[in-house]
Amino acid sequence: MSKIKTHKGAQSRFHITGSGKIMRTKGPKSHLRRRKAKRTKRLFDEMIPVNPSDRTRIKRLLPYGVK
């Protein structure tokens, strides 16, 4: 039986926690960062959980990463 390929774009964007949650980073991180406030830039660094409606789609892209 052949292995299922992992989607490399999804692998770099999403991280799976030990409890099985799929986490993602926030959007406009790098573009025009000089004029953003320090607090705003700091908020972009934290990871947030993925929307439940997108979870099944991401699980299909990451077959070996999701519990």
N, CA, C and O atoms as a Tinker XYZ file with bonds, in Angstrom:
   268  protein
     1  N      0.848000   -1.185000    0.000000    73     2
     2  CA     0.000000    0.000000    0.000000    64     1     3
     3  C      0.888000    1.241000    0.000000    63     2     4     5
     4  O      1.818000    1.348000    0.800000    81     3
     5  N      0.601000    2.163000   -0.888000    73     3     6
     6  CA     1.412000    3.377000   -0.960000    64     5     7
     7  C      1.002000    4.371000    0.119000    63     6     8     9
     8  O     -0.113000    4.335000    0.639000    81     7
     9  N      1.932000    5.252000    0.436000    73     7    10
    10  CA     1.670000    6.269000    1.457000    64     9    11
    11  C      0.936000    7.454000    0.849000    63    10    12    13
    12  O      1.045000    7.717000   -0.349000    81    11
    13  N      0.186000    8.168000    1.685000    73    11    14
    14  CA    -0.505000    9.385000    1.245000    64    13    15
    15  C      0.460000   10.547000    1.391000    63    14    16    17
    16  O      1.149000   10.661000    2.405000    81    15
    17  N      0.515000   11.411000    0.382000    73    15    18
    18  CA     1.434000   12.548000    0.449000    64    17    19
    19  C      0.866000   13.661000    1.320000    63    18    20    21
    20  O     -0.328000   13.959000    1.285000    81    19
    21  N      1.761000   14.269000    2.107000    73    19    22
    22  CA     1.409000   15.411000    2.945000    64    21    23
    23  C      1.476000   16.671000    2.100000    63    22    24    25
    24  O      2.413000   16.844000    1.321000    81    23
    25  N      0.493000   17.556000    2.243000    73    23    26
    26  CA     0.498000   18.839000    1.537000    64    25    27
    27  C      1.484000   19.766000    2.241000    63    26    28    29
    28  O      1.260000   20.153000    3.388000    81    27
    29  N      2.576000   20.126000    1.560000    73    27    30
    30  CA     3.667000   20.864000    2.197000    64    29    31
    31  C      3.276000   22.288000    2.571000    63    30    32    33
    32  O      3.797000   22.826000    3.548000    81    31
    33  N      2.373000   22.910000    1.820000    73    31    34
    34  CA     1.896000   24.248000    2.174000    64    33    35
    35  C      1.115000   24.233000    3.463000    63    34    36    37
    36  O      1.258000   25.130000    4.294000    81    35
    37  N      0.284000   23.213000    3.636000    73    35    38
    38  CA    -0.494000   23.074000    4.871000    64    37    39
    39  C      0.412000   22.709000    6.038000    63    38    40    41
    40  O      0.173000   23.133000    7.169000    81    39
    41  N      1.449000   21.928000    5.771000    73    39    42
    42  CA     2.368000   21.518000    6.828000    64    41    43
    43  C      3.107000   22.719000    7.417000    63    42    44    45
    44  O      3.373000   22.758000    8.618000    81    43
    45  N      3.437000   23.693000    6.577000    73    43    46
    46  CA     4.148000   24.868000    7.077000    64    45    47
    47  C      3.224000   25.870000    7.752000    63    46    48    49
    48  O      3.678000   26.666000    8.573000    81    47
    49  N      1.923000   25.846000    7.420000    73    47    50
    50  CA     0.991000   26.833000    7.969000    64    49    51
    51  C      0.286000   26.382000    9.248000    63    50    52    53
    52  O     -0.085000   27.213000   10.077000    81    51
    53  N      0.102000   25.085000    9.409000    73    51    54
    54  CA    -0.659000   24.561000   10.542000    64    53    55
    55  C      0.220000   23.703000   11.434000    63    54    56    57
    56  O      1.110000   22.997000   10.959000    81    55
    57  N     -0.040000   23.773000   12.732000    73    55    58
    58  CA     0.689000   22.967000   13.710000    64    57    59
    59  C     -0.315000   22.246000   14.592000    63    58    60    61
    60  O     -1.340000   22.809000   14.974000    81    59
    61  N     -0.014000   21.003000   14.908000    73    59    62
    62  CA    -0.897000   20.195000   15.724000    64    61    63
    63  C     -0.342000   20.119000   17.135000    63    62    64    65
    64  O      0.830000   19.794000   17.324000    81    63
    65  N     -1.173000   20.416000   18.127000    73    63    66
    66  CA    -0.749000   20.376000   19.521000    64    65    67
    67  C     -0.769000   18.932000   20.024000    63    66    68    69
    68  O     -1.207000   18.025000   19.316000    81    67
    69  N     -0.303000   18.734000   21.227000    73    67    70
    70  CA    -0.295000   17.405000   21.819000    64    69    71
    71  C     -1.680000   16.852000   22.050000    63    70    72    73
    72  O     -1.883000   15.640000   21.994000    81    71
    73  N     -2.650000   17.735000   22.314000    73    71    74
    74  CA    -4.026000   17.283000   22.542000    64    73    75
    75  C     -4.793000   17.086000   21.239000    63    74    76    77
    76  O     -5.928000   16.610000   21.257000    81    75
    77  N     -4.178000   17.452000   20.094000    73    75    78
    78  CA    -4.820000   17.218000   18.799000    64    77    79
    79  C     -5.451000   18.442000   18.169000    63    78    80    81
    80  O     -6.056000   18.334000   17.103000    81    79
    81  N     -5.327000   19.615000   18.800000    73    79    82
    82  CA    -5.876000   20.839000   18.203000    64    81    83
    83  C     -5.013000   21.264000   17.015000    63    82    84    85
    84  O     -3.794000   21.091000   17.026000    81    83
    85  N     -5.656000   21.818000   15.999000    73    83    86
    86  CA    -4.932000   22.357000   14.849000    64    85    87
    87  C     -4.832000   23.867000   15.044000    63    86    88    89
    88  O     -5.848000   24.555000   15.144000    81    87
    89  N     -3.605000   24.375000   15.097000    73    87    90
    90  CA    -3.376000   25.796000   15.337000    64    89    91
    91  C     -2.855000   26.465000   14.071000    63    90    92    93
    92  O     -2.183000   25.836000   13.254000    81    91
    93  N     -3.176000   27.754000   13.918000    73    91    94
    94  CA    -2.697000   28.532000   12.779000    64    93    95
    95  C     -2.215000   29.896000   13.254000    63    94    96    97
    96  O     -2.554000   30.335000   14.353000    81    95
    97  N     -1.422000   30.562000   12.421000    73    95    98
    98  CA    -0.984000   31.914000   12.742000    64    97    99
    99  C     -1.957000   32.920000   12.132000    63    98   100   101
   100  O     -2.778000   32.563000   11.288000    81    99
   101  N     -1.863000   34.154000   12.553000    73    99   102
   102  CA    -2.752000   35.194000   12.046000    64   101   103
   103  C     -2.235000   35.739000   10.715000    63   102   104   105
   104  O     -1.082000   35.525000   10.343000    81   103
   105  N     -3.122000   36.452000   10.006000    73   103   106
   106  CA    -2.911000   36.842000    8.626000    64   105   107
   107  C     -1.813000   37.805000    8.257000    63   106   108   109
   108  O     -0.690000   37.358000    8.021000    81   107
   109  N     -2.066000   39.123000    8.190000    73   107   110
   110  CA    -1.113000   40.059000    7.568000    64   109   111
   111  C      0.090000   40.350000    8.460000    63   110   112   113
   112  O      0.179000   41.412000    9.075000    81   111
   113  N      1.005000   39.399000    8.521000    73   111   114
   114  CA     2.118000   39.477000    9.464000    64   113   115
   115  C      3.281000   40.312000    8.957000    63   114   116   117
   116  O      3.841000   41.121000    9.696000    81   115
   117  N      3.640000   40.118000    7.711000    73   115   118
   118  CA     4.913000   40.670000    7.244000    64   117   119
   119  C      4.769000   41.945000    6.420000    63   118   120   121
   120  O      5.694000   42.757000    6.382000    81   119
   121  N      3.640000   42.136000    5.765000    73   119   122
   122  CA     3.511000   43.252000    4.831000    64   121   123
   123  C      3.225000   44.558000    5.584000    63   122   124   125
   124  O      2.328000   44.608000    6.425000    81   123
   125  N      3.992000   45.614000    5.278000    73   123   126
   126  CA     3.847000   46.948000    5.884000    64   125   127
   127  C      3.937000   46.898000    7.408000    63   126   128   129
   128  O      3.132000   47.507000    8.112000    81   127
   129  N      4.913000   46.174000    7.894000    73   127   130
   130  CA     5.026000   45.963000    9.338000    64   129   131
   131  C      5.632000   47.163000   10.067000    63   130   132   133
   132  O      5.451000   47.300000   11.276000    81   131
   133  N      6.333000   48.016000    9.366000    73   131   134
   134  CA     7.000000   49.161000   10.030000    64   133   135
   135  C      6.013000   50.151000   10.625000    63   134   136   137
   136  O      6.262000   50.729000   11.683000    81   135
   137  N      4.894000   50.344000    9.944000    73   135   138
   138  CA     3.955000   51.358000   10.430000    64   137   139
   139  C      2.900000   50.817000   11.391000    63   138   140   141
   140  O      2.047000   51.570000   11.861000    81   139
   141  N      2.952000   49.545000   11.678000    73   139   142
   142  CA     2.017000   48.975000   12.640000    64   141   143
   143  C      2.520000   49.203000   14.063000    63   142   144   145
   144  O      3.725000   49.302000   14.297000    81   143
   145  N      1.590000   49.286000   15.004000    73   143   146
   146  CA     1.945000   49.494000   16.410000    64   145   147
   147  C      2.609000   48.238000   16.974000    63   146   148   149
   148  O      2.390000   47.133000   16.479000    81   147
   149  N      3.416000   48.421000   18.007000    73   147   150
   150  CA     4.114000   47.287000   18.622000    64   149   151
   151  C      3.133000   46.261000   19.153000    63   150   152   153
   152  O      3.353000   45.057000   19.028000    81   151
   153  N      2.048000   46.740000   19.745000    73   151   154
   154  CA     1.037000   45.835000   20.304000    64   153   155
   155  C      0.408000   44.996000   19.194000    63   154   156   157
   156  O      0.186000   43.798000   19.377000    81   155
   157  N      0.121000   45.603000   18.061000    73   155   158
   158  CA    -0.458000   44.890000   16.927000    64   157   159
   159  C      0.495000   43.823000   16.413000    63   158   160   161
   160  O      0.078000   42.702000   16.123000    81   159
   161  N      1.767000   44.165000   16.299000    73   159   162
   162  CA     2.767000   43.207000   15.822000    64   161   163
   163  C      2.926000   42.046000   16.790000    63   162   164   165
   164  O      3.143000   40.907000   16.374000    81   163
   165  N      2.818000   42.332000   18.066000    73   163   166
   166  CA     2.941000   41.295000   19.079000    64   165   167
   167  C      1.744000   40.324000   19.013000    63   166   168   169
   168  O      1.901000   39.123000   19.234000    81   167
   169  N      0.550000   40.859000   18.706000    73   167   170
   170  CA    -0.642000   40.016000   18.602000    64   169   171
   171  C     -0.570000   39.051000   17.419000    63   170   172   173
   172  O     -1.193000   37.990000   17.448000    81   171
   173  N      0.190000   39.413000   16.372000    73   171   174
   174  CA     0.333000   38.533000   15.217000    64   173   175
   175  C      1.169000   37.297000   15.538000    63   174   176   177
   176  O      1.083000   36.306000   14.813000    81   175
   177  N      1.972000   37.323000   16.595000    73   175   178
   178  CA     2.875000   36.221000   16.910000    64   177   179
   179  C      2.152000   35.015000   17.519000    63   178   180   181
   180  O      2.630000   33.886000   17.404000    81   179
   181  N      1.006000   35.245000   18.163000    73   179   182
   182  CA     0.339000   34.138000   18.834000    64   181   183
   183  C     -0.403000   33.267000   17.827000    63   182   184   185
   184  O     -0.837000   33.737000   16.776000    81   183
   185  N     -0.537000   31.996000   18.170000    73   183   186
   186  CA    -1.248000   31.048000   17.316000    64   185   187
   187  C     -2.659000   30.855000   17.862000    63   186   188   189
   188  O     -2.870000   30.827000   19.074000    81   187
   189  N     -3.621000   30.723000   16.951000    73   187   190
   190  CA    -5.015000   30.566000   17.340000    64   189   191
   191  C     -5.556000   29.266000   16.748000    63   190   192   193
   192  O     -5.064000   28.813000   15.715000    81   191
   193  N     -6.563000   28.658000   17.386000    73   191   194
   194  CA    -7.107000   27.396000   16.857000    64   193   195
   195  C     -7.875000   27.610000   15.552000    63   194   196   197
   196  O     -8.443000   28.676000   15.314000    81   195
   197  N     -7.877000   26.590000   14.728000    73   195   198
   198  CA    -8.559000   26.627000   13.440000    64   197   199
   199  C    -10.060000   26.501000   13.658000    63   198   200   201
   200  O    -10.511000   25.842000   14.594000    81   199
   201  N    -10.821000   27.137000   12.786000    73   199   202
   202  CA   -12.272000   27.081000   12.819000    64   201   203
   203  C    -12.737000   25.623000   12.655000    63   202   204   205
   204  O    -12.203000   24.910000   11.805000    81   203
   205  N    -13.714000   25.167000   13.442000    73   203   206
   206  CA   -14.151000   23.765000   13.347000    64   205   207
   207  C    -14.626000   23.350000   11.951000    63   206   208   209
   208  O    -14.504000   22.182000   11.584000    81   207
   209  N    -15.159000   24.281000   11.180000    73   207   210
   210  CA   -15.632000   23.931000    9.837000    64   209   211
   211  C    -14.485000   23.624000    8.882000    63   210   212   213
   212  O    -14.684000   22.923000    7.889000    81   211
   213  N    -13.286000   24.137000    9.164000    73   211   214
   214  CA   -12.122000   23.886000    8.302000    64   213   215
   215  C    -11.294000   22.691000    8.749000    63   214   216   217
   216  O    -10.373000   22.277000    8.045000    81   215
   217  N    -11.610000   22.139000    9.900000    73   215   218
   218  CA   -10.773000   21.089000   10.488000    64   217   219
   219  C    -10.691000   19.836000    9.615000    63   218   220   221
   220  O     -9.611000   19.266000    9.457000    81   219
   221  N    -11.818000   19.404000    9.047000    73   219   222
   222  CA   -11.812000   18.180000    8.232000    64   221   223
   223  C    -10.998000   18.363000    6.957000    63   222   224   225
   224  O    -10.328000   17.434000    6.505000    81   223
   225  N    -11.056000   19.565000    6.374000    73   223   226
   226  CA   -10.296000   19.847000    5.151000    64   225   227
   227  C     -8.798000   19.794000    5.422000    63   226   228   229
   228  O     -8.037000   19.269000    4.609000    81   227
   229  N     -8.370000   20.339000    6.567000    73   227   230
   230  CA    -6.955000   20.360000    6.923000    64   229   231
   231  C     -6.475000   18.962000    7.300000    63   230   232   233
   232  O     -5.334000   18.599000    7.012000    81   231
   233  N     -7.341000   18.174000    7.943000    73   231   234
   234  CA    -6.983000   16.793000    8.285000    64   233   235
   235  C     -6.698000   15.974000    7.030000    63   234   236   237
   236  O     -5.836000   15.096000    7.045000    81   235
   237  N     -7.412000   16.255000    5.953000    73   235   238
   238  CA    -7.190000   15.561000    4.700000    64   237   239
   239  C     -5.845000   15.942000    4.081000    63   238   240   241
   240  O     -5.214000   15.122000    3.415000    81   239
   241  N     -5.406000   17.190000    4.300000    73   239   242
   242  CA    -4.125000   17.643000    3.764000    64   241   243
   243  C     -2.959000   17.142000    4.586000    63   242   244   245
   244  O     -1.857000   16.978000    4.064000    81   243
   245  N     -3.187000   16.893000    5.878000    73   243   246
   246  CA    -2.125000   16.420000    6.787000    64   245   247
   247  C     -2.496000   15.037000    7.325000    63   246   248   249
   248  O     -2.925000   14.925000    8.473000    81   247
   249  N     -2.343000   13.995000    6.529000    73   247   250
   250  CA    -2.815000   12.687000    6.959000    64   249   251
   251  C     -2.066000   12.096000    8.145000    63   250   252   253
   252  O     -2.655000   11.344000    8.921000    81   251
   253  N     -0.789000   12.413000    8.307000    73   251   254
   254  CA     0.003000   11.799000    9.384000    64   253   255
   255  C      0.228000   12.742000   10.554000    63   254   256   257
   256  O      0.825000   12.334000   11.550000    81   255
   257  N     -0.225000   13.984000   10.474000    73   255   258
   258  CA     0.005000   14.935000   11.536000    64   257   259
   259  C     -1.117000   15.039000   12.543000    63   258   260   261
   260  O     -0.901000   15.491000   13.668000    81   259
   261  N     -2.321000   14.625000   12.157000    73   259   262
   262  CA    -3.499000   14.818000   12.992000    64   261   263
   263  C     -3.832000   13.516000   13.722000    63   262   264   265
   264  O     -3.806000   12.434000   13.135000    81   263
   265  N     -4.147000   13.643000   15.020000    73   263   266
   266  CA    -4.523000   12.470000   15.809000    64   265   267
   267  C     -5.975000   12.117000   15.591000    63   266   268
   268  O     -6.471000   11.154000   16.175000    81   267
